[in-house]
Amino acid sequence: MISGWTIGERSGRRRLFCWSWCVAVLLVALAGCSLTTSYRYADRIILWKLDHYFDLNRDQRHDLSQRLTPLLDRHRHEALPQYETFLREIGQRVERGLTGLDVDWAYATYDRLRTDLFERVVVDSGAFLASVNTRQVHTFESALQKDNTKATRLVQTPAPERLKERAQTTLDVAKDWLGLLTKEQQAQIREWSLTLPDMEPMWVAYQQQRRQELVTLLHQHRTPEQIARELRSMFVYHDQTAPQSYQSAVRHMRENAKTMTLAIDQRMTPEQRRHAVAKLQRLIDQVHGLQAG
């Protein structure tokens, strides 16, 4: 299941920027990445990334450090238990075999947890961005331009090549979660992945649009509260403000990924199912251990 529905979401999180990109590391529990290390050093990772984009001054670094301590503490005690519950429920559903309703539930729960995460940081983000000066806005623009250049170069790669690479990534994730795959399973997963919509060009265009909106916001004199409202519109309620064409494409991608997920689940061997459940349990144990601090 994880291999089916998180591919698009996870690649999207990798391209989130600024504060949004940084705090997304707190959702690595949903993707099974280097959870323990990333979470324990989340404050350092966030400060490092913000410094990359804005060249923080001493006062900003101190203020952010003061804000991050209670923010991460609340997240540990309030959000991590929700992640653990989510993962436990996924494990139970995978163990008995997935249905379409299970995948719909997973999408809805992921969206809820993502909204909760960004809502937790939007006020502090507004306060920080209100402190950014003109020089730092230019530094931010320069860093984003480099990101945009890299992204544009990627989407200029011929579509068949991009889709082939995505298929290999999907297959690698499936192997990680299911263990050994038969040649038939490998061929099917590769074929299914190749038929998924090519979202990369639209995703890059959407991210560049959001980045430009943020740059425009930073060029204006706004209060922390005003900036927080704009950030909430862009990142918390993005599904209400994104272009209809983008929203339709995301829904189409999710439906296709859902079909692929169910097809993979139906062809899992008992041993592969046990492998997936055991991997989920290890992840649950990590999330549970982090709650103790």
Kinemage of the C-alpha trace (Angstrom):
@kinemage 1
@onewidth
@group {chain A} dominant
@subgroup {mainchain}
@vectorlist {calphas} color= white
{ca met a 1} P 0.000 0.000 0.000
{ca ile a 2} L 2.729 2.465 0.961
{ca ser a 3} L 4.434 1.917 -2.374
{ca gly a 4} L 1.252 2.795 -4.216
{ca trp a 5} L -0.138 5.937 -2.664
{ca thr a 6} L 2.859 7.766 -1.236
{ca ile a 7} L 5.023 8.001 -4.372
{ca gly a 8} L 3.453 11.198 -5.667
{ca glu a 9} L 3.003 12.699 -2.212
{ca arg a 10} L 6.521 11.971 -1.102
{ca ser a 11} L 8.122 13.426 -4.231
{ca gly a 12} L 5.983 16.503 -3.707
{ca arg a 13} L 7.177 16.955 -0.145
{ca arg a 14} L 10.761 16.857 -1.321
{ca arg a 15} L 10.137 20.007 -3.330
{ca leu a 16} L 8.346 22.066 -0.694
{ca phe a 17} L 10.335 25.145 0.134
{ca cys a 18} L 11.184 27.576 2.904
{ca trp a 19} L 9.620 26.825 6.274
{ca ser a 20} L 7.087 24.529 4.663
{ca trp a 21} L 9.851 22.370 3.252
{ca cys a 22} L 11.597 22.217 6.581
{ca val a 23} L 8.741 21.207 8.839
{ca ala a 24} L 7.649 18.584 6.335
{ca val a 25} L 10.460 16.496 7.769
{ca leu a 26} L 8.126 15.933 10.715
{ca leu a 27} L 5.906 13.836 8.448
{ca val a 28} L 8.629 11.378 7.515
{ca ala a 29} L 6.758 8.850 9.617
{ca leu a 30} L 4.308 8.608 6.752
{ca ala a 31} L 7.004 7.742 4.254
{ca gly a 32} L 9.296 5.572 6.327
{ca cys a 33} L 12.423 7.659 5.840
{ca ser a 34} L 15.212 8.185 8.385
{ca leu a 35} L 12.665 8.970 11.057
{ca thr a 36} L 14.587 8.926 14.315
{ca thr a 37} L 17.524 11.016 13.121
{ca ser a 38} L 15.372 13.502 11.188
{ca tyr a 39} L 12.987 14.064 14.067
{ca arg a 40} L 15.569 14.373 16.821
{ca tyr a 41} L 17.475 16.971 14.818
{ca ala a 42} L 14.436 18.701 13.306
{ca asp a 43} L 15.292 22.065 14.897
{ca arg a 44} L 18.791 22.040 13.390
{ca ile a 45} L 17.492 20.925 9.999
{ca ile a 46} L 14.900 23.712 9.945
{ca leu a 47} L 17.407 26.397 10.951
{ca trp a 48} L 19.924 25.134 8.415
{ca lys a 49} L 17.395 25.220 5.585
{ca leu a 50} L 16.066 28.651 6.514
{ca asp a 51} L 19.608 29.959 6.698
{ca his a 52} L 20.211 28.588 3.202
{ca tyr a 53} L 17.217 30.488 1.835
{ca phe a 54} L 17.437 33.700 3.863
{ca asp a 55} L 20.933 34.051 5.370
{ca leu a 56} L 19.550 34.502 8.877
{ca asn a 57} L 20.850 37.189 11.185
{ca arg a 58} L 21.620 36.557 14.850
{ca asp a 59} L 18.304 37.881 16.158
{ca gln a 60} L 16.300 35.764 13.712
{ca arg a 61} L 18.252 32.651 14.579
{ca his a 62} L 17.664 33.267 18.287
{ca asp a 63} L 13.946 33.966 17.795
{ca leu a 64} L 13.476 30.877 15.656
{ca ser a 65} L 15.281 28.716 18.194
{ca gln a 66} L 12.972 30.019 20.910
{ca arg a 67} L 9.906 29.289 18.791
{ca leu a 68} L 10.992 25.843 17.670
{ca thr a 69} L 11.431 24.391 21.144
{ca pro a 70} L 7.759 24.627 22.222
{ca leu a 71} L 6.516 23.947 18.678
{ca leu a 72} L 8.384 20.660 18.435
{ca asp a 73} L 7.468 19.738 22.004
{ca arg a 74} L 3.758 20.189 21.252
{ca his a 75} L 4.144 18.239 18.042
{ca arg a 76} L 5.797 15.375 19.910
{ca his a 77} L 2.994 15.104 22.449
{ca glu a 78} L 0.019 15.958 20.239
{ca ala a 79} L 0.799 14.905 16.660
{ca leu a 80} L 3.027 11.848 17.033
{ca pro a 81} L 0.283 9.847 18.785
{ca gln a 82} L -1.933 10.574 15.771
{ca tyr a 83} L 0.781 9.319 13.424
{ca glu a 84} L 1.136 6.158 15.502
{ca thr a 85} L -2.608 5.537 15.395
{ca phe a 86} L -2.627 6.121 11.629
{ca leu a 87} L 0.184 3.638 11.081
{ca arg a 88} L -1.429 1.037 13.343
{ca glu a 89} L -4.661 1.266 11.389
{ca ile a 90} L -2.770 0.963 8.116
{ca gly a 91} L -1.062 -2.155 9.451
{ca gln a 92} L -4.381 -3.739 10.402
{ca arg a 93} L -5.876 -3.005 6.993
{ca val a 94} L -2.835 -4.297 5.120
{ca glu a 95} L -2.834 -7.459 7.212
{ca arg a 96} L -6.415 -8.321 6.247
{ca gly a 97} L -6.119 -7.083 2.647
{ca leu a 98} L -6.949 -3.664 1.249
{ca thr a 99} L -10.175 -2.331 -0.217
{ca gly a 100} L -10.894 0.826 -2.151
{ca leu a 101} L -12.388 2.359 0.993
{ca asp a 102} L -9.110 1.734 2.815
{ca val a 103} L -7.159 3.717 0.225
{ca asp a 104} L -9.719 6.528 0.328
{ca trp a 105} L -9.394 6.582 4.115
{ca ala a 106} L -5.594 6.732 3.832
{ca tyr a 107} L -5.761 9.708 1.454
{ca ala a 108} L -8.212 11.551 3.710
{ca thr a 109} L -6.201 10.874 6.866
{ca tyr a 110} L -2.953 11.921 5.229
{ca asp a 111} L -4.564 15.172 4.093
{ca arg a 112} L -5.864 15.814 7.608
{ca leu a 113} L -2.450 15.207 9.177
{ca arg a 114} L -0.754 17.395 6.599
{ca thr a 115} L -3.221 20.224 7.274
{ca asp a 116} L -2.644 19.836 11.001
{ca leu a 117} L 1.117 20.048 10.523
{ca phe a 118} L 1.059 23.253 8.499
{ca glu a 119} L -1.557 24.829 10.753
{ca arg a 120} L 0.807 24.284 13.671
{ca val a 121} L 3.564 26.397 12.096
{ca val a 122} L 1.681 29.061 10.172
{ca val a 123} L 1.636 31.653 12.991
{ca asp a 124} L 5.350 31.304 13.730
{ca ser a 125} L 6.057 31.346 9.995
{ca gly a 126} L 4.198 34.653 9.677
{ca ala a 127} L 6.228 36.140 12.516
{ca phe a 128} L 9.504 35.033 10.952
{ca leu a 129} L 8.686 36.187 7.420
{ca ala a 130} L 7.594 39.592 8.746
{ca ser a 131} L 11.155 40.030 10.026
{ca val a 132} L 12.792 39.387 6.642
{ca asn a 133} L 14.489 42.440 5.157
{ca thr a 134} L 14.999 43.448 1.524
{ca arg a 135} L 18.440 41.865 1.286
{ca gln a 136} L 17.077 38.570 2.559
{ca val a 137} L 14.184 38.671 0.106
{ca his a 138} L 16.723 38.958 -2.702
{ca thr a 139} L 18.706 36.081 -1.194
{ca phe a 140} L 15.502 34.043 -1.133
{ca glu a 141} L 14.703 34.923 -4.744
{ca ser a 142} L 18.180 33.881 -5.825
{ca ala a 143} L 17.897 30.527 -4.053
{ca leu a 144} L 14.462 29.915 -5.560
{ca gln a 145} L 15.750 30.762 -9.004
{ca lys a 146} L 18.341 28.018 -8.655
{ca asp a 147} L 15.624 25.609 -7.529
{ca asn a 148} L 13.428 26.613 -10.464
{ca thr a 149} L 16.285 26.120 -12.914
{ca lys a 150} L 16.911 22.605 -11.620
{ca ala a 151} L 13.207 21.759 -11.726
{ca thr a 152} L 12.819 23.124 -15.232
{ca arg a 153} L 15.797 21.094 -16.377
{ca leu a 154} L 14.179 17.956 -14.977
{ca val a 155} L 10.866 18.465 -16.763
{ca gln a 156} L 12.719 19.122 -19.997
{ca thr a 157} L 13.910 15.536 -19.855
{ca pro a 158} L 11.914 13.508 -22.408
{ca ala a 159} L 8.723 12.140 -20.852
{ca pro a 160} L 9.561 8.457 -21.571
{ca glu a 161} L 12.829 8.860 -19.683
{ca arg a 162} L 11.122 10.529 -16.699
{ca leu a 163} L 8.428 7.866 -16.587
{ca lys a 164} L 11.002 5.093 -16.786
{ca glu a 165} L 12.864 6.585 -13.822
{ca arg a 166} L 9.618 6.918 -11.875
{ca ala a 167} L 8.780 3.296 -12.606
{ca gln a 168} L 12.137 2.211 -11.213
{ca thr a 169} L 11.555 4.284 -8.080
{ca thr a 170} L 8.122 2.708 -7.642
{ca leu a 171} L 9.645 -0.736 -8.038
{ca asp a 172} L 12.391 0.033 -5.505
{ca val a 173} L 9.801 1.177 -2.951
{ca ala a 174} L 7.711 -1.937 -3.572
{ca lys a 175} L 10.765 -4.135 -2.970
{ca asp a 176} L 11.517 -2.266 0.238
{ca trp a 177} L 8.011 -2.783 1.600
{ca leu a 178} L 7.206 -6.234 0.229
{ca gly a 179} L 10.587 -7.943 0.149
{ca leu a 180} L 11.477 -10.236 -2.729
{ca leu a 181} L 9.280 -9.819 -5.805
{ca thr a 182} L 8.692 -12.377 -8.510
{ca lys a 183} L 9.684 -11.478 -12.063
{ca glu a 184} L 6.003 -11.298 -12.913
{ca gln a 185} L 5.315 -8.880 -10.059
{ca gln a 186} L 8.240 -6.689 -11.052
{ca ala a 187} L 7.042 -6.528 -14.640
{ca gln a 188} L 3.486 -5.711 -13.584
{ca ile a 189} L 4.484 -2.980 -11.142
{ca arg a 190} L 6.749 -1.400 -13.719
{ca glu a 191} L 3.973 -1.493 -16.315
{ca trp a 192} L 1.383 -0.066 -13.921
{ca ser a 193} L 3.704 2.772 -12.951
{ca leu a 194} L 4.382 3.662 -16.571
{ca thr a 195} L 0.646 4.140 -17.125
{ca leu a 196} L 0.281 6.634 -14.252
{ca pro a 197} L -0.255 10.256 -15.387
{ca asp a 198} L 2.851 12.354 -15.963
{ca met a 199} L 2.363 14.967 -13.229
{ca glu a 200} L 5.883 16.365 -13.196
{ca pro a 201} L 5.410 19.362 -15.559
{ca met a 202} L 2.169 20.435 -13.872
{ca trp a 203} L 3.650 19.961 -10.408
{ca val a 204} L 6.681 22.102 -11.243
{ca ala a 205} L 4.480 24.833 -12.721
{ca tyr a 206} L 2.281 24.806 -9.619
{ca gln a 207} L 5.257 25.033 -7.256
{ca gln a 208} L 6.739 27.908 -9.258
{ca gln a 209} L 3.408 29.711 -9.034
{ca arg a 210} L 3.324 29.304 -5.245
{ca arg a 211} L 6.921 30.421 -4.940
{ca gln a 212} L 6.211 33.560 -6.925
{ca glu a 213} L 3.203 34.284 -4.707
{ca leu a 214} L 5.427 33.998 -1.658
{ca val a 215} L 8.073 36.279 -3.151
{ca thr a 216} L 5.407 38.847 -3.988
{ca leu a 217} L 4.151 38.622 -0.416
{ca leu a 218} L 7.622 39.221 0.989
{ca his a 219} L 8.061 42.352 -1.142
{ca gln a 220} L 5.051 43.883 0.562
{ca his a 221} L 4.913 45.363 4.046
{ca arg a 222} L 2.595 43.053 5.950
{ca thr a 223} L 2.012 42.307 9.603
{ca pro a 224} L 2.751 38.812 10.932
{ca glu a 225} L -0.997 38.199 11.102
{ca gln a 226} L -1.520 39.220 7.481
{ca ile a 227} L 1.331 37.012 6.315
{ca ala a 228} L -0.028 34.101 8.342
{ca arg a 229} L -3.394 34.459 6.600
{ca glu a 230} L -1.719 34.364 3.200
{ca leu a 231} L 0.385 31.359 4.165
{ca arg a 232} L -2.703 29.565 5.430
{ca ser a 233} L -4.360 30.170 2.073
{ca met a 234} L -1.346 28.903 0.143
{ca phe a 235} L -0.351 25.903 2.231
{ca val a 236} L -3.063 24.935 4.721
{ca tyr a 237} L -6.023 25.349 2.377
{ca his a 238} L -4.076 24.891 -0.836
{ca asp a 239} L -6.783 22.610 -2.228
{ca gln a 240} L -9.157 25.589 -2.226
{ca thr a 241} L -6.769 28.034 -3.888
{ca ala a 242} L -4.896 25.860 -6.375
{ca pro a 243} L -5.911 26.048 -10.053
{ca gln a 244} L -8.795 23.750 -10.956
{ca ser a 245} L -6.658 22.054 -13.595
{ca tyr a 246} L -4.076 21.158 -10.973
{ca gln a 247} L -6.681 19.876 -8.525
{ca ser a 248} L -8.254 17.733 -11.239
{ca ala a 249} L -4.864 16.307 -12.180
{ca val a 250} L -4.111 15.403 -8.546
{ca arg a 251} L -7.481 13.650 -8.203
{ca his a 252} L -6.810 11.751 -11.427
{ca met a 253} L -3.363 10.735 -10.203
{ca arg a 254} L -4.751 9.523 -6.889
{ca glu a 255} L -7.426 7.441 -8.565
{ca asn a 256} L -4.849 5.783 -10.793
{ca ala a 257} L -2.485 5.211 -7.853
{ca lys a 258} L -5.401 3.714 -5.918
{ca thr a 259} L -6.060 1.233 -8.739
{ca met a 260} L -2.384 0.275 -8.796
{ca thr a 261} L -2.245 -0.094 -5.007
{ca leu a 262} L -5.202 -2.464 -4.956
{ca ala a 263} L -3.761 -4.473 -7.837
{ca ile a 264} L -0.442 -4.862 -6.001
{ca asp a 265} L -2.230 -5.808 -2.779
{ca gln a 266} L -4.273 -8.491 -4.521
{ca arg a 267} L -1.106 -10.123 -5.853
{ca met a 268} L 0.867 -10.066 -2.594
{ca thr a 269} L 1.974 -13.417 -1.247
{ca pro a 270} L 1.382 -14.226 2.449
{ca glu a 271} L 5.125 -13.801 3.046
{ca gln a 272} L 5.135 -10.372 1.371
{ca arg a 273} L 2.139 -9.283 3.428
{ca arg a 274} L 3.916 -10.331 6.624
{ca his a 275} L 6.992 -8.409 5.457
{ca ala a 276} L 4.947 -5.233 4.946
{ca val a 277} L 3.188 -5.568 8.305
{ca ala a 278} L 6.498 -6.157 10.085
{ca lys a 279} L 8.048 -3.098 8.443
{ca leu a 280} L 5.065 -1.006 9.507
{ca gln a 281} L 5.438 -2.303 13.064
{ca arg a 282} L 9.089 -1.232 13.155
{ca leu a 283} L 8.024 2.212 12.010
{ca ile a 284} L 5.296 2.307 14.650
{ca asp a 285} L 7.842 1.402 17.311
{ca gln a 286} L 10.067 4.278 16.190
{ca val a 287} L 7.213 6.781 16.292
{ca his a 288} L 6.160 5.519 19.719
{ca gly a 289} L 9.733 5.791 21.025
{ca leu a 290} L 10.030 9.388 19.840
{ca gln a 291} L 7.073 10.436 21.954
{ca ala a 292} L 9.188 10.008 25.080
{ca gly a 293} L 11.542 12.718 23.834
